[in-house]
């Protein structure tokens, strides 16, 4: 087996395991969120669930990034997956004996967020250790393709399981996915990471991740724009089920169809990146995607609450999903290409930290506003605010690069 086939084989094994895990997680996440939407029909509760899900990421991301650079990334990723699987199993067993209150489901979403905080920077940092630099855009496109596929199929599986079985059975799909992902990663030998810098005090190591952004103006401004947008995108993501169940007054199957449409848009773009699409100006492309996201959000906020309006909403969700990947794939590849391997975990965790702080803040502010004004109005307000803020960041970015 030649060297090219060797790295590809390792990458595909890891990617397949992650895809199975994401498929189980996506189905369970949809079922949990839809359960909350049906039980409460409250933007405040949906916002609180999103806040609790992202708060652990905001708190733990700095520690996760340092851990990914100091310690064994493979071990961290496996332990994160297995911990989330064990939590799902515990809740599945509890559900056999009792009806869990709303707060217990929200707690589970928070526990899953904690696991994700450690898993994401570890697995994102492992990929460049396996893949040659010239293939990073394609492999990131492929990873996002698998990720999008899980979002495409996951909600359908989640809706089917939710309709046919009790929640305890639904949760088992997350357990199976976590186990298979861990096995796939365990059998792959990850090249040893040689640290070229001395181990520093924890606070100093945290600063390293943020210094990378300060030194690279392109990266600094695109992450600033992303963080500002996440302030509004966070609540919108939490309110997706309510757009279907409350605004359009439709069932879980229509909710899964919206998730399907969103993931379909992600898949189309991921497939293009994974096969033929080449991006020369990665940061410029990432900025453009955020601008389109803002325009689409405005359109989502003005459609009527009719079945025709829902069909248009589903089409717009295709665009939203597509633009998310047009933003993230070039940005991730840019970081993997330009940041030295021994700093990469902290850079990814710093980026996660920025988004994870702004999203809960958006949920805290956006939830009561949506409770008063309605879900659709929040989409409209969000789109307008994102356009203004991206415009300001772009002006600062252009001035700094002259």
RAUR-V913797 format. One record per backbone hydrogen bond with DSSP energy under -0.5 kcal/mol. NH is the residue of the N-H (numbers start at 0). CO is the residue of the C=O. If there is no record, write none. Layout:
[[NH;CO] [NH;CO]]
This chain:
[[5;1] [6;2] [7;3] [8;4] [9;5] [10;6] [11;7] [12;8] [13;9] [14;10] [15;11] [16;12] [17;13] [18;14] [19;15] [20;16] [21;17] [22;18] [23;19] [24;20] [25;21] [26;22] [27;23] [28;24] [29;25] [30;26] [31;27] [32;28] [33;29] [34;30] [35;31] [36;32] [37;33] [38;34] [39;35] [40;35] [40;36] [45;41] [46;42] [47;43] [48;44] [49;45] [50;46] [51;47] [52;48] [53;49] [54;50] [55;51] [57;53] [58;54] [59;55] [60;56] [63;59] [64;60] [65;61] [66;62] [67;63] [68;64] [69;65] [70;66] [72;70] [75;71] [76;72] [77;73] [78;74] [79;75] [80;76] [81;77] [82;78] [83;79] [84;80] [85;81] [86;82] [87;83] [88;84] [89;85] [90;86] [91;87] [92;88] [93;89] [94;90] [95;91] [95;92] [96;92] [96;93] [97;93] [99;97] [103;100] [104;100] [105;101] [106;102] [107;103] [108;104] [109;105] [110;106] [111;107] [112;108] [113;109] [114;110] [115;111] [116;112] [117;113] [117;114] [118;114] [119;115] [120;116] [121;117] [122;118] [123;119] [124;120] [125;121] [126;122] [127;123] [128;124] [128;125] [129;125] [129;126] [130;126] [134;131] [135;132] [138;134] [139;135] [140;136] [141;137] [142;138] [143;139] [144;140] [145;141] [146;142] [147;143] [148;144] [149;145] [150;146] [151;147] [152;148] [153;149] [154;150] [156;152] [157;153] [158;154] [159;155] [160;156] [161;157] [162;158] [163;159] [164;160] [168;165] [169;165] [170;166] [171;167] [171;168] [172;168] [172;169] [173;170] [174;170] [175;171] [176;172] [177;173] [178;174] [179;175] [180;176] [181;177] [182;178] [183;179] [184;180] [185;181] [186;182] [187;184] [189;187] [193;191] [194;192] [204;200] [205;201] [206;202] [207;203] [208;204] [208;205] [209;205] [210;206] [211;207] [212;208] [213;209] [214;210] [215;211] [216;214] [219;212] [219;215] [220;216] [221;217] [222;218] [223;219] [224;220] [225;221] [226;222] [227;223] [228;224] [229;225] [230;226] [231;228] [232;228] [233;229] [235;231] [236;232] [237;233] [238;234] [239;235] [239;236] [242;238] [243;239] [244;240] [245;241] [246;241] [247;242] [249;243] [254;250] [255;251] [256;252] [257;253] [258;254] [259;255] [260;256] [261;257] [262;258] [263;259] [264;260] [265;261] [266;262] [267;263] [268;264] [269;265] [270;266] [271;267] [272;268] [273;269] [274;270] [275;271] [276;271] [279;277] [281;279] [284;280] [285;281] [286;282] [287;283] [288;284] [289;285] [290;286] [291;287] [292;288] [293;289] [294;290] [295;291] [296;292] [297;293] [298;294] [299;295] [300;296] [301;297] [301;298] [302;298] [305;303] [309;305] [310;306] [311;307] [312;308] [313;309] [314;310] [315;311] [316;312] [317;313] [317;314] [318;314] [319;315] [320;316] [321;317] [322;318] [323;319] [324;320] [325;321] [326;322] [327;323] [328;324] [330;326] [331;327] [332;328] [333;329] [334;330] [335;331] [336;332] [337;333] [338;334] [342;339] [343;339] [343;340] [346;342] [347;343] [348;344] [349;345] [350;346] [351;347] [352;348] [353;349] [354;350] [355;351] [356;352] [357;353] [358;354] [359;355] [360;356] [361;357] [362;358] [363;359] [364;360] [365;361] [366;362] [367;363] [368;364] [369;365] [370;366] [371;367] [372;368] [373;369] [377;373] [378;374] [379;375] [380;376] [381;377] [382;378] [383;379] [384;380] [385;381] [386;382] [387;383] [388;384] [389;385] [390;386] [391;387] [392;388] [393;389] [394;390] [395;391] [396;392] [397;393] [398;394] [399;395] [400;396] [401;397] [401;398]]
